[in-house]
Each structure stands twice: as C-alpha cells, then as structure tokens.
Amino acid sequence: MLSRVLVLVVIFSLFPAELFAQETEEEPQFAQLELGSPAPFAGTLFNPTATAQLIADREFRLTDCDLRVNYEINLLTAKHNLEYNILQVRYESLEERTTALSTLRDQEITDLREMVRKHPNRYNHWFFAGGFIVGAATSIAIYFAAREINQGSQ
C-alpha cells in the first residue's frame, strides 16, 4: 500500500498537473517544413534535435521514476527482511533457552529422585514411635479429663 502511494507521489511530483492542462481544445498539428517555407499555422517549431531532446527527456523521467520506485521498494523490502530476521533470531534464541531450561529442570528432578533412592529416610521408625506415643498420651489425657468432668458433675 505504501509503495503505491509512493509511486503516485513520485509521478505527480515529476509531472505536475499544469503540464497536462490545455487552455484550448485545439487539435495537435504537425507539418514538415523546408528551409524558407512559411509555417501553415502559428505555434512553436522544433528542429529534429529539439524533438529528440523532448522524447529523450520523457524517457529519462520515466526511467528515473521507475528507478526511484524500485529503490524505495527495495529499501522497504530490506527493512522488512531485517525486522523479520531479527524476530526470527529472537524466536530461535528463546526456543533454545526454553529447551535448555527444560533440560536443566528434568536433570534436576532426575538427580533429586536418585538422591532420594540412595539415601532413604532412615528415621521412619522414630516418626512412627513418636506418633504412637503422642497419640497414646493424648488418648490418656482425654480419658482423665472426661472422667474428671464426669465426677465433677455428679
């Protein structure tokens, strides 16, 4: 879209609208004149060199316009490719980082599991005995507390 607008701007800047404006609707006329012969109409007479210069100028302007448009298109394409490549490299680096972190996490989990297998909890019997003693003491305390409450209410 930007390139189309750019083409229109370049065309209108090279060929202003006044160039195409005509004040009269007169038909273009052309006549070959020999040296010394009178002109059949009023106007501007160009020799073959001047006519060639007008044609060459027009072709030069068209070529120049095409070159400018192609330059701008190539410039925009290069900018787009640069931005795309930057984003591609960023994506690849983030993907590589994520893969590395995932591998590191998995390795750590494997190491911790291996550590647990090598060194099992050696204090399981103490936890069991402590839980039994605390549970028994709590039950005895509740029994005596209930008996006291029951004797106090009689």
Disulfide bonds with the S-S distance in Angstrom:
none
